[in-house]
Amino acid sequence: MIETDVIIIGAGPVGLFAVFEAGLLKLKCHLIDSLPIAGGQCSEIYPKKPIYDIPGFPSVLAGELVDNLMKQAAPFKPGFTLGEAATEIDKLEDGSFVVTTIKGTKHHAPIVMIAGGLGVFEPRKPPITNIADFEDKGVEYIIKDPEFYRGKRCVIAGGGDSALDWSIFLAEKKIASEVVLVHRSSSFRGHLDSVQKVIDLADNGIIKLITESEVVGLAGNNKIETVKINHATQGEISIETDHFIPLFGLKPSLGPIASWGLEIEKNAIKVNTLDYSTNIQGIYAIGDVNVYEGKLKLILCGFHEGTIALQSAFARIYPDKKNILKYTTVNGVQGF
């Protein structure tokens, strides 16, 4: 049994910053995440993409933000259970909780802080019968590190911002040796400037743009070698490639959280904005996983929610102690 003061479910940016705020209150934290690394979506989905709305950082890469948050939390020596999804929460007679993971690892604490982002993500896969045969053999649903595609031929499918942005990035930076963007319509769902950029790159022969089309088949010997495209007017087209990257977005789901007896609204956990507590005393929800009137799904809002929630958590753990707010500019950061 892992003992701590606060169990944080979700090791994304909001969960990591909660460690810092808890540490200022001398509360120890242990984080649980289904991903094998800390950082949540910022590490797993878009570590190389810039974020522009973090105070004090005109621009910061998502991966760099995670690195900074880890350094900020380090003095408070958080524990981590990574690569294991939290599946059960049991409330004990004394009001404390035991959180059990899918691998049976048990954690005990008086407070549970759910910072699970949008929950569990699954990629939206195109209806290609043999696509599973080429997963990790040339088919990827998320671009984590663009250098993985250095000198490779890439076919990207999709019409949203992700498909447009990565097509531009891989082509403009001359990372991929060939970029083909396939979209089933002649219009796109992404930002107009990105759409125009793709059209300009296509006109200059830097990107091959195939619209009114969709990828319907994959072929190869132990790895992807060819994609088959059904074109609205030209019929079937075959293109040799090293990678097929369908970027149709991700489907969020609360996963096991939905069965924990929490009040759910709009596929999120309903909270009291006084302290971001849930309907179960001792359990809080912060970041994108919660919902309330006027909710904004922004990292900086999650930082605020975690700060307020931990003040409430301290009062719950130590009802007889008076917590005096201490400014770090005066007191510095005293780690454990």
Buried (B, 14 or more C-beta within 10 A) or exposed (E): EBEBBBBBBBBBBBBBBBBBBBBBBEBBBBBBBBBEBBBBBBBBBBBBBEBEEBEEBEEBBBBBBBBBBBEBBEBBEBBBBEBBBBBBBEBEEEEBBBBBBEEEBBBBBBBBBBBBBBBBBEBEBBEBEEBEEBEEEBBBBBBBEBEEBEEBBBBBBBBBBBBBBBBBBBBEEEBBEBBBBBBBEEEBBBEEEBBEBBEEBBEEEBBBBBBBBBBBBBEBEEEBBBBBBBBEEEEEBEBEBBBBBBBBBBEBBBBBBEEBEBEBEEEBBBBBEEBBBBEBEBBBBBBBBBBBEEBEBEBBBBBBBBBBBBBBBBBBBBEEEEEEEEEEEEEEEEEE
